[in-house]
């Protein structure tokens, strides 16, 4: 049985968030894990530089509250580290920190300044033999994973497990998409990465969440909740249920089940929570093929499987919105996107439908279209 603690938080008021962190960490007994010299890594979600109210990144109030909790108890050996989409160097990350509201007292003094990485071997029997991980992760004695609850165009949901993809340095992330182009292989890789990083505690920011075309272009939805657990898979199960979705339909949780990582039972404690109604809107890339009304219920799943074999989702750029920044081309694993005359061109040939381009577009100029496979 795995334990997930829930605390409702109506807003990002700093004292309310701090009170929630105190309840969470007391429930998990986190203070007993630490000594004054323990090097604690805080791993937020910083997809790219975006204002906190956009719902793309872990809110600064969460980080500030966790740091306050640690320092008030004598644990000051702290680093906040993340490799967002794009480059992993001091100049680029400085911009991400600033845009995301982290260059403020109580956080900025703990921001990572080491932009190297190391190769870490994985467990025997894993598909991935080793991962390149940012050095602050490899040197940490205790990892607190601080994801943001969002939908995701490739993995459907981004929570505890998906957040750890940010431990892979910079533009090596598109290479992982290239190596594992289909969702099934990609999410297994994520689970193997999770087992390699092995966060000690995961605390989910779901005060404001994102639905629709997440993780960067969706709609903010106020959900007023934080979740925490020592078991990142259990936390994701609880988070998916809270979203009004079915955990057994989430690709990364299906992979976790196949690997024997799915918790047999998830017990919720703390505040009582109910599934969101209506359920979270899904990204266009993973929505059903629209048989809900046209086909009897018992035929819907077979019909969707047939259509999925015939049709495929592709990214499509709205040239009227495109500003030619090149972030889509930079993030494309296949390197097929070209920016000409300040507009991005996205051919279908060679596209692996990872939607990294949509994820990283700062002006939301990329949508999803469905077309016949191979055309």
N, C-alpha and C positions, 0 to 999 in steps of 0.2 A: 504494500500500500504506500502511495506517495501523498505527501501533504502539500496543499496549496493554501496560502493565506490571502484573504480578500479584505481590502479596506477601501471604503468609498471615500472619495475626495472630490468635493463639489467644484473646486477651482484650484488654480495654481498659486493661491495665497501661500506665502512661504511658511507661515506657522502651521497651516493645515497640512501641507505636504510633509513638514518635519514631524508632526504628530503621527502621520501615517507611517513614515519610515521607522519611527520609534516602535510603533505597534508591530510592524512587520519583523524587525530584527529581534525584538524581544520574543516573539512567537517562535522564531527559528533558532534562538540562542546563539546569534552570530558573535556576540562579544566573547563567548567561550572559545571560539575558533582562533582568536587573534592574540598576538603579543605585541608589545610596543615596537619591535623591530620588523614585524611582518610587512612585506612590501605588497600593498593593496592596489590592484589595478581596477579602475572603473572603466567599463567599456560601454559608452553610449552608442546610439544610432545617429550618425552624422552623414546621411546619404550624400548631401552636398550643402553648401552654405545657403541657409534659408532662415528667415525670421521664425522665431518659436511659434508664433500664432498660425503659421502655415500648416502645422501638424506633420511636418516631414521629419523632424529631428526630435530626439529626447529633450524634453523641456529643461532649461537651466535650473528651474526650481527643484527638480528631482536630484540633479547632480549636487546642487548646493546643500540640500537637506542631507544627502548621504555623507558628503564631506563633513558637514557639521556634526553629524552623529559620530563619525569616526574620531574626529579631532577632540571633541568634548570628552571622549573616553580614553584619550591618550594615544590614539593610533594615527600618527601623522605622516607615515611613510607611504604617501599616496601618489598615484599618477593617473591622469585621465588620458586614455589613449584610444585612437580609432584611425583606421585608414578609410577615408570616404571614397566615393567614386572620383576618379581623376588621379592626379599625381600625388605621390606620397613624399613630400618634401616640406621644408620649413615655410617657404613662401606660400605655397598653395594652402597648406593646412592653417596657416595664420589667417587667411581669408575666410576659410570655413569656420574657424573658431569665432571670428568677429561677427560674421553674418548670422551664426546660430546663437548668438547671445552669451557665449562662454567667456569672453574676455572681460570679466567683471570680478570684483573682489570676492573671495570665497571660492572661486573656481580657477581663475587665470594663473594663480601661482602653482597650480598642480597640473597644468596642461603639458602633455608630452613634448619633449624637444629632441627625442632620439628617433631618427627616421631611417634606421637601418633595419634589416630583417635577418632571420636565421632559418635554416632548414631543420625541421623537427620530424623524426621518423614516426610512423604510425604503428598501430597495433598489427600483429601478424594476422594475415587473412583479409586485410582491408584492400580495396581496389586501389586506393591512393597510397603509394609507398611512403611518401613524405609530403609535408606542407611547408611552404615558406611562410613564416609568421612574423609579424612586426615584433621587434626585439622587446618592447615593454611587456608583451604577453609572455614571452619565453622566460623573462626574468621575474615574473610575478610569483609571490607566495600565496596569494589569495585573489581570486577573480570574482568581481561583482558585475554581472551582466545586466545592462540597463537598456533594454530594447523599447521601441515605440510600437504600439499596436496599429498595424496597417494591413490593408489588402496588398496583393502583389501580383503583377501580370504573369509571372512565370510559376510561382509557388503557391498562388492563391492567397496565402496569409504570410505576413512577416511579423514574427514575434521573437521568442527566445532563441530558437535554433538558427533562424535566418540571420539574426543580428550578428552572429559570430563570423559571417562571411567578411565582415569588416576587419578581421584580424589578418587577412591576406593583403599584402602591400599593394597599394595603388593600382596601376594598370596591369598587374598580374591577375586581377579578377576577371577581366575579359578573356584572358587566356584559359581560365578555368571553365568559362562558358564554352570556349572553342573545344576544349578537351572533352567536355561532358555536355553535348548540345541538346540532348533530349531531357525532358523533365525528370523521368525516372532515374537516369544516371546522375543528373545534377543533384537531386535531393538526397540520393544515397551519399554522394560526396559531402553534402552539407552535414549529414549525420556523422560521417567519419571525421569531419573537421571538428564537430562538436565534441566527439569522444576524445579527440586529441587535445583540444583546448581545455575541456572539462571545467566549466565555470563552477565555482563553489555555491554561489547564490545568484538567482535571477530575479530582478525586480522590474516588472512591466509597467511602463507609463501608458495607461489607458484613460487618463483624465480627459484629454482630447485625443481622439483616434482618427484614422483615415479610412474611408470607404471609397468604392468606385475604382478609378484607375490609379491605384497606389502602385509603388510606394512614394511617388513624387508628384503625381498629377491628379490625385483624387480629391475628395471633398472632406473637409474636417467635420467630424461628428463628435459632439460632446457626450462622453460616456461616463465620466465621473468615477473612475475606478483605478486602483492599483492592485496588482497581484504579485506575490512573491513565493518562491519555492527553492528548495535545494535540487529538485529534479526538473530540469529544463523541459523535458518532454511532457511531464505532468502539467507544468504551467501552460504549455502550448495547448494541451487538451482542454484545460479549463478556459483558456482564452478563446479558443475556437467555439466552444459551447456558448460562451458569453456573447459571441458575435451572432448567435442564432444559426450557426453552421454545424455541419456534422464532421467531427474529428476523423472518422473513418474515410472521408472523402478528400482529406488534405494529403497531397503527395508526400510531403516530408514525414508526416505521421504514419502513412502507409509504409514508407521505407523503414522507419523506426520499428514498426511492428515486425517486419520481415527480419530485422537484425536483432530481435529480442530485446529492444529498448523501450517498448511501449509499456507503461506502468499497468499492472493488473487492475489496480483500483486507484482512483484519485479522490482523496477526501478533502473537501473544502472546509475551512475554518474562518473565523473572523466574521465579517459582515455577510448577511445573506444577499445573494445576487440572483437575478433571473436573466434568462437569455433576452437579448435585445429584440424588440418588436417595433418595426419590421427588422428582419435580419439585415446584416451588412450587405450593401450592394457590392457585387463582385466586379472585378475588372472586365472590360470588354473582351480581353484575350481569353478569359476562362468562363465566360457566360455559357449557359446551355445553348443548344442550337435552335431553341424556340419551339419545341414540340408540346409544351405544357397543355395547350388547348386543342391542338389538331390531332393528337394521337392518344389512344387510351393509355392509362397509367402503366399497365403492365408491358406496353410496347415502347415506352419512352426511352428507356436505357438502351435497348438494342438499336433503336432508330438513331439515337445520338452516336453510338459507336460506329454505325455505318457512315453517317455524315462526317464524323471525324476522320474517317479513312479517305473520304472524297475531298473534304475541304480542309483548309489550313488557315490559321490566322497570321497576318503579316502586318508590320508597321507601315503606316501611311503618313506622309508629311503634308501638312497644310501650308502651302508655300506663302499664303497671305500672312501667316503668323510667324513663319521661320525668320530668324534674324541672322542666320549664317554664323553662329558662334562656334560651330564645330564640335560641340560636346558629344553629339551623337556619333560622329565619325571617330572621335577619340575613344569612345567606349565600345565601339563595334568589334566583337571578337573576330569576325571574318574580314574586317577592313574593306568592306565593299561600299561604304557610304562615301560619297564625294560631295564637297561643298564647292559649287561653282556659281559665280555672280551672286554671292551671299545667300544662296539657297541650297539646302541639302537635297541630294538625290538618293533615293533608296530603291535599288533594284531588288526584285524578288529572288532572282537567281543567286544562289549562295547564301541566302538568309536562313538562319537557323531558328528564327522566331524566339529569341531569348528576351527580346524587348528591353535590352539594356539602353537602346537609343531613347525609347519612350521614358524609361526610368530617369535618365539623366537630362532630358530636355528641360531647361529652366523656364521656357515660355509655353509649355504644354502644346506644342505645335504638332505632336505626333499622336495619331490615333491608331486604332486597330481595324483592319478590314479582313474579311474572309473571302478566300478565292479557291479555285480548284488547285489541288496539289500539282506541282510541276509546271505551272503556267506563270 
